[in-house]
Amino acid sequence: MDMDFSPEDLAFRDEVRAFLKESLPEHLKDGARRTPGVFVEPDIGMEWHRILNDKGWVAYHWPKEDGGTGWTPTQKFIFEKECALAGAPAISILGLRLVGPVICEFGTPEQKARFLPRILSGEDYWCQGYSEPGSGSDLASLKTSARLEGDQYVVNGSKIWTTHAHHADWIFALVRTDSSGKKQQGITFLLIPMDQPGIEVSPILSMSGDHEVNQVFFTDAVTSVENRIGEEGAGWSIAKFLLENERGGSCYAPRLLQSIERLRELAETQPSGVNGAVAHDPRFRDRLSRARLNAEALEVTELRILADLAKGRAPGPQTSLVKLLGSNIGQEIDTLRLELLGYDALQLPVDRPLYGNEAPEPVGSELAQTAMGKYLNNRAATIFGGSDEVQKNIIAKTVLGL
């Protein structure tokens, strides 16, 4: 496989770098650095979203005819890598990367005209209704029901771990419309407005004190039949399409490598308490080097997937491998960060946000102030989007043939 970028790709990289240097504000980079959660807050993420939309670059995973960029897989990778290196906020994937491509692929012309422009502009903020109490990894066992009454679906049940439901205007949800056959066959994909009496959002605070996820309760909530994506009962196939985007649609390695490089630089000056800087501790050097090698190997895997995509092949089960490795390397980086920062990393401020004029003063450094929060929040990385066990089963069946 040729690992070198073409002259056209290198020119595109230079264009992206110039744009980021000119258009990425310092306060957005600062906000991204000081966010301990998995997602940046909407005030940070949506400001960057709108800057990208003004440039015409926000929906780079959509088809060009639906408002996307028409970029090649290589260009998408270059863009994400340069954004990571520049410290740009990771904007919410819920509208742009999850439901947006679903509407592009399965939506009617009327649904595309209604929903896609508002996702592009940021007017509509989305959340995802997949997991339920008792139905997480075994998603097909979901029980939230929807019955068709006239031209409306009436929805009852609950969804859990619903990221940013307290900010959302819409939720895209898997619901059960038929219980008579195989459990995968009775699932339907609905778009449901959040602002209605039949929906209650109950916050779930993480161990770090962050409010990112929620439980959403539906009590005779309604949505028009026009808001059903695909045919009734086709939700499982649509869900599998969406999960491929969630589990392997982004490049993990560049952000991981950026975090490792930042730790390496800090280790050069951080006192070990024994003899000189932490960078001279052979055990820490060894673990940091292993993390870097694993992240570089992951980047090679991502580039191999990129080569397949460029040839028109589907991403397939490799996305599970990327999700599995990326989550675990990220958790190792979190652990190294805590060990590097020592006692300063024990702070866990309850104030939010940790950026802006009213942010609390850090003990030691801003990196130390967010270290414990990042560690605690990222423990969920090996669960959300498909747990490690689910990814290993997929790899065992589809890659190893076990």
C-alpha angles and dihedrals in degrees: 000000000000106000096186121102118236121247088256091054092048090051089051090050090054090049091052092048091051091049093049092048091052103035109030106092119220093233091060091052089048091049091050092050092050097048112103094185130091091247126041115238115269093250089063099034097044094048089056089042091058093046089054092045091053087054091047092241105105100093099045092147093057126090113265092241089060096050100282128132101248090230121162119244088257092055091050090053092048091049094051092045094051091047089053093049091048092051096242117168116262101240121219113282095198097092103021103039104026117029095020095064089043091057090045091052103036107015127107120244088256092052092048092050092049103043111023099064090051092051090050094049094044093239091126121050116199139206131190125243105197114110121065134183100284094008111080115110089014092056094164089069091068117140106192102123136209124191123191114237112177107307095341137076116223110211128203130174136052143274125207139203086029105172116224094350086144089064099038130111093189138024125205107211143181110226135177114248097163132032099176101090139028110335093242092055098060099058124109131190113231135179109216128188112235098207100082137100094251095065126078123183115206116191123234114200117209123227088264092057094251121140106216104124135050146177114246120205123201118201110175089324112171139214131174121259084237087070093063113109112217124342124325107275094023094100097104094060090047090048092055090051090051095046092055087059092046097046100040109009097102134055109249100181102070094056091044091051091048090054092048092051090051090053091049091053092047092048089061091067105023109103115236095207090233113058122345127311126349088247088074093058104103093206093054091044090051094051093045090049091050090051090050093049091049091049091048090049088051090052090054089051090051090050090051089053087048090055090052092049090050088057091052097257122141117251091239124168093342086084088067090054091051092048092048096049096039094053094048096045089050091054091050089053090051090053093048090050091055093048092047095051096044119187093358088067092062092078115108110180115198094206118103137235103033091200132067133048096307097048116126118255112261124235106237100340144345088256091057091047093060099033098092093041091052091048094051096043094047093056084085093059091089090053110038120075088025123332124254089256092054092048092049091051091051091049092046093052103037103030105028096030093228 
